[in-house]
């Protein structure tokens, strides 16, 4: 007979868990400084070294950001270094330029069985569906000519309806920053990690028309499930990437 034995996590992991719970509860908002290591050590009655090790792991997980001489801050998609960390599409030229967003649709509907399962919703519960294009500058434009945008990504997003009450097309069109920053600032939903599945597909007639390519054009399908604190799924995204002049780049550590 196998005898179950208790499992214990290292003290710094326990402190990390407590800090994540504080983030989840909204004690510190994205972009806000957290207390110093000395203050946290006193709060949890542990050594400063234990707190530092917990914070080091959270920084490696992109939950916190250290700023030399200023302190440690809750990671935010307003940070230049994290604005587009989930988007891995890079021009073949190597010169990365911001992509322009063109919103096509935003509507509330009953979540399909597949979407409900992915987002941990009840059957028939409301979801918000967003469709948009991401456009890149035309690198082939003549020197001195106006650079115009061309579609490179067609995105379909599904969000849990209860968390995104009041999200409308007009509200997103008025927002000038990254979409994830809007989710943080106005809906207190913080995307902290994601998982992706990639496969090659052929463009349907509808998708081809939106991307400005011929039906059957090879595309890279990127399905992403994004999570907030506590590993709660809060966004299902399916992107179709046009890779004639771009590639998907991922750094392996």
RODO-2510 file (C-alpha; in nm, 4 decimals, decimal comma):
residues 253
     n   res          X          Y          Z
     1     x     0,0000     0,0000     0,0000
     2     x     0,1258     0,3472    -0,0898
     3     x     0,1252     0,5867     0,2016
     4     x     0,0539     0,9497     0,1159
     5     x     0,3153     1,1902     0,2464
     6     x     0,2633     1,5622     0,3038
     7     x     0,4234     1,7964     0,0518
     8     x     0,5691     2,1281     0,1612
     9     x     0,6636     2,4189    -0,0637
    10     x     0,9723     2,6299     0,0122
    11     x     0,9071     2,9390     0,2215
    12     x     0,9778     3,1783    -0,0664
    13     x     0,7156     2,9950    -0,2767
    14     x     0,4635     3,0459     0,0031
    15     x     0,5464     3,4182     0,0075
    16     x     0,5126     3,4305    -0,3713
    17     x     0,1690     3,2707    -0,3414
    18     x     0,0625     3,5310    -0,0837
    19     x     0,1869     3,8139    -0,3065
    20     x    -0,0028     3,6743    -0,6060
    21     x    -0,3164     3,6582    -0,3898
    22     x    -0,2674     4,0269    -0,3070
    23     x    -0,2394     4,1087    -0,6788
    24     x    -0,5498     3,9029    -0,7502
    25     x    -0,7405     4,0867    -0,4771
    26     x    -0,6418     4,4223    -0,6302
    27     x    -0,4291     4,5396    -0,3382
    28     x    -0,1793     4,6803    -0,5893
    29     x    -0,2855     4,7830    -0,9372
    30     x    -0,0862     4,7459    -1,2642
    31     x     0,1853     5,0099    -1,2765
    32     x     0,1707     5,0690    -0,9003
    33     x     0,4711     5,0161    -0,6735
    34     x     0,4501     4,7351    -0,4195
    35     x     0,5947     4,7767    -0,0673
    36     x     0,9708     4,7449    -0,0255
    37     x     1,1365     4,4134     0,0504
    38     x     1,1967     4,5333     0,4060
    39     x     0,8282     4,6164     0,4539
    40     x     0,7153     4,2865     0,3040
    41     x     0,9624     4,0937     0,5182
    42     x     0,8140     4,2566     0,8290
    43     x     0,4601     4,1934     0,7055
    44     x     0,5168     3,8221     0,6493
    45     x     0,7694     3,7807     0,9336
    46     x     1,0353     3,6298     0,7095
    47     x     1,3842     3,7339     0,6049
    48     x     1,4404     3,9965     0,3380
    49     x     1,6269     3,7335     0,1340
    50     x     1,3154     3,5135     0,1274
    51     x     1,1058     3,8049     0,0000
    52     x     1,3707     3,8893    -0,2606
    53     x     1,3685     3,5344    -0,3938
    54     x     0,9875     3,5414    -0,4225
    55     x     0,9983     3,8748    -0,6049
    56     x     1,2756     3,7505    -0,8351
    57     x     1,0496     3,4654    -0,9477
    58     x     0,7542     3,6981    -0,9975
    59     x     0,9689     3,9300    -1,2071
    60     x     1,0821     3,6327    -1,4169
    61     x     0,7120     3,5442    -1,4596
    62     x     0,6411     3,9024    -1,5801
    63     x     0,4118     3,9669    -1,2845
    64     x     0,6392     4,2363    -1,1406
    65     x     0,8894     4,4802    -1,2907
    66     x     1,2016     4,5978    -1,1088
    67     x     1,3184     4,9554    -1,1765
    68     x     1,6692     5,0399    -1,0659
    69     x     1,6639     5,2969    -0,7883
    70     x     1,2832     5,3247    -0,7928
    71     x     1,1471     4,9984    -0,6571
    72     x     0,9322     4,7101    -0,7781
    73     x     0,6082     4,7657    -0,9692
    74     x     0,3130     4,5548    -1,0787
    75     x     0,3646     4,4658    -1,4437
    76     x     0,1337     4,6474    -1,6831
    77     x     0,0693     4,6324    -2,0565
    78     x     0,1356     5,0066    -2,0528
    79     x     0,5059     4,9231    -2,0150
    80     x     0,6904     4,9565    -2,3449
    81     x     0,8654     4,6240    -2,2865
    82     x     0,5420     4,4341    -2,2238
    83     x     0,2887     4,6053    -2,4518
    84     x     0,3103     4,3426    -2,7220
    85     x     0,4841     4,0539    -2,5473
    86     x     0,2183     3,8053    -2,6604
    87     x     0,2407     3,9150    -3,0254
    88     x     0,5330     3,7355    -3,1932
    89     x     0,4839     3,8511    -3,5529
    90     x     0,8042     4,0093    -3,6864
    91     x     0,8705     4,1596    -4,0327
    92     x     1,1253     3,9692    -4,2419
    93     x     1,3154     4,2988    -4,2734
    94     x     1,3802     4,2832    -3,8982
    95     x     1,2522     4,6380    -3,8442
    96     x     0,9570     4,6085    -3,6107
    97     x     0,6971     4,8844    -3,6370
    98     x     0,3777     4,9234    -3,4327
    99     x     0,0751     4,7616    -3,5942
   100     x    -0,2379     4,9654    -3,6542
   101     x    -0,5669     4,8313    -3,5181
   102     x    -0,8849     4,8292    -3,7277
   103     x    -1,1885     4,7105    -3,5323
   104     x    -1,4545     4,5305    -3,7327
   105     x    -1,7118     4,4099    -3,4803
   106     x    -1,7914     4,3760    -3,1095
   107     x    -2,1022     4,1959    -2,9878
   108     x    -2,2408     4,0068    -2,6911
   109     x    -2,3695     3,6576    -2,7567
   110     x    -2,4202     3,3236    -2,5924
   111     x    -2,0921     3,1401    -2,5671
   112     x    -2,0677     2,8307    -2,7824
   113     x    -1,9877     2,5051    -2,6044
   114     x    -1,6264     2,5325    -2,7207
   115     x    -1,5819     2,8927    -2,6052
   116     x    -1,7581     2,8246    -2,2732
   117     x    -1,5304     2,5289    -2,2092
   118     x    -1,2159     2,7302    -2,2865
   119     x    -1,3191     3,0284    -2,0720
   120     x    -1,4661     2,8195    -1,7903
   121     x    -1,8162     2,9628    -1,8444
   122     x    -2,1491     2,7949    -1,7839
   123     x    -2,3312     2,6634    -2,0900
   124     x    -2,5098     2,9501    -2,2629
   125     x    -2,3433     3,2188    -2,0494
   126     x    -2,2687     3,5495    -2,2227
   127     x    -1,9420     3,6140    -2,4026
   128     x    -1,8110     3,9176    -2,5890
   129     x    -1,6802     3,8524    -2,9397
   130     x    -1,4426     4,1021    -3,0994
   131     x    -1,3135     4,0895    -3,4562
   132     x    -1,0305     4,3114    -3,5730
   133     x    -0,7514     4,3489    -3,8255
   134     x    -0,3908     4,4395    -3,7467
   135     x    -0,2223     4,6351    -4,0216
   136     x     0,1468     4,6923    -4,0912
   137     x     0,3155     4,9806    -4,2761
   138     x     0,3785     4,9103    -4,6428
   139     x     0,7547     4,8701    -4,6619
   140     x     0,7347     4,8634    -5,0418
   141     x     0,6101     5,2208    -5,0674
   142     x     0,8362     5,4529    -5,2694
   143     x     1,0747     5,6765    -5,0805
   144     x     0,8976     5,9890    -4,9653
   145     x     0,5563     5,8447    -5,0460
   146     x     0,2873     5,8125    -4,7846
   147     x     0,3194     5,4820    -4,6036
   148     x    -0,0117     5,3035    -4,5889
   149     x    -0,1164     5,0046    -4,3829
   150     x    -0,1877     4,6537    -4,5102
   151     x    -0,3612     4,3722    -4,3190
   152     x    -0,1333     4,1076    -4,1681
   153     x    -0,3498     3,9607    -3,8882
   154     x    -0,7200     3,8815    -3,8628
   155     x    -0,8093     3,8343    -3,4948
   156     x    -1,1228     3,6882    -3,3373
   157     x    -1,1418     3,7314    -2,9590
   158     x    -1,3867     3,5863    -2,7088
   159     x    -1,4064     3,7342    -2,3578
   160     x    -1,6164     3,6300    -2,0547
   161     x    -1,9319     3,8435    -2,0593
   162     x    -1,9544     3,8905    -1,6791
   163     x    -1,6040     4,0426    -1,6681
   164     x    -1,6507     4,2734    -1,9672
   165     x    -1,9874     4,4388    -1,9135
   166     x    -1,9992     4,7650    -2,1064
   167     x    -1,7293     4,6763    -2,3594
   168     x    -1,8421     4,8187    -2,6943
   169     x    -1,6945     4,8884    -3,0355
   170     x    -1,7134     5,2617    -2,9665
   171     x    -1,5302     5,2241    -2,6371
   172     x    -1,2462     5,0317    -2,8021
   173     x    -1,2241     5,2728    -3,0958
   174     x    -1,1822     5,5628    -2,8538
   175     x    -0,8941     5,3840    -2,6773
   176     x    -0,5515     5,4736    -2,8145
   177     x    -0,3283     5,2282    -2,6294
   178     x    -0,2915     4,8480    -2,6395
   179     x    -0,6152     4,6532    -2,5975
   180     x    -0,4783     4,4657    -2,2966
   181     x    -0,4129     4,8002    -2,1278
   182     x    -0,7801     4,8884    -2,1794
   183     x    -0,8753     4,5605    -2,0137
   184     x    -0,6498     4,6470    -1,7177
   185     x    -0,7551     5,0083    -1,6789
   186     x    -1,1317     4,9820    -1,7244
   187     x    -1,2210     4,6199    -1,6479
   188     x    -0,9460     4,5269    -1,3962
   189     x    -0,8624     4,2156    -1,5987
   190     x    -0,4870     4,1580    -1,6149
   191     x    -0,3464     3,9182    -1,8753
   192     x    -0,0401     3,7630    -1,7122
   193     x     0,0358     3,4557    -1,9216
   194     x    -0,0842     3,2704    -2,2304
   195     x    -0,0683     2,9370    -2,4071
   196     x    -0,0713     2,9044    -2,7863
   197     x    -0,1381     2,6422    -3,0496
   198     x    -0,0128     2,6934    -3,4050
   199     x    -0,1138     2,5257    -3,7299
   200     x    -0,1103     2,5979    -4,1032
   201     x    -0,4486     2,6711    -4,2644
   202     x    -0,5890     2,7962    -4,5945
   203     x    -0,7822     3,1249    -4,6082
   204     x    -1,1584     3,0961    -4,6579
   205     x    -1,3286     3,3338    -4,9011
   206     x    -1,4406     3,5620    -4,6143
   207     x    -1,0988     3,5628    -4,4471
   208     x    -0,9212     3,6194    -4,7780
   209     x    -1,1395     3,9223    -4,8549
   210     x    -1,0579     4,0812    -4,5188
   211     x    -0,6844     4,0143    -4,5512
   212     x    -0,6719     4,1172    -4,9157
   213     x    -0,5413     3,7826    -5,0456
   214     x    -0,6723     3,5072    -5,2703
   215     x    -0,8923     3,2316    -5,1227
   216     x    -0,6767     2,9353    -5,0273
   217     x    -0,3782     3,1556    -4,9376
   218     x    -0,1639     2,9760    -4,6748
   219     x    -0,1986     3,1375    -4,3319
   220     x    -0,0589     3,0685    -3,9868
   221     x    -0,3383     3,0061    -3,7360
   222     x    -0,2434     3,1055    -3,3793
   223     x    -0,4928     3,0084    -3,1083
   224     x    -0,4151     3,1740    -2,7765
   225     x    -0,5727     3,1228    -2,4363
   226     x    -0,4770     3,4011    -2,1961
   227     x    -0,4946     3,3794    -1,8176
   228     x    -0,5134     3,6229    -1,5300
   229     x    -0,3950     3,5659    -1,1729
   230     x    -0,4787     3,2263    -1,0299
   231     x    -0,4641     3,0699    -1,3765
   232     x    -0,8173     3,1843    -1,4596
   233     x    -0,8789     3,1883    -1,8392
   234     x    -1,0057     3,5301    -1,9513
   235     x    -0,9508     3,5451    -2,3275
   236     x    -0,9679     3,3024    -2,6181
   237     x    -0,8106     3,4449    -2,9316
   238     x    -0,7775     3,2996    -3,2797
   239     x    -0,5473     3,4919    -3,5084
   240     x    -0,4810     3,4286    -3,8768
   241     x    -0,1330     3,5546    -3,9637
   242     x    -0,0255     3,6460    -4,3159
   243     x     0,3409     3,5450    -4,3356
   244     x     0,4377     3,6495    -4,6887
   245     x     0,6548     3,9287    -4,5431
   246     x     0,6467     3,8349    -4,1723
   247     x     0,7404     3,5391    -3,9553
   248     x     0,6484     3,4111    -3,6108
   249     x     0,9429     3,4510    -3,3755
   250     x     0,9757     3,2876    -3,0348
   251     x     1,2807     3,3079    -2,8081
   252     x     1,3513     2,9778    -2,6321
   253     x     1,5254     3,0032    -2,2942
***
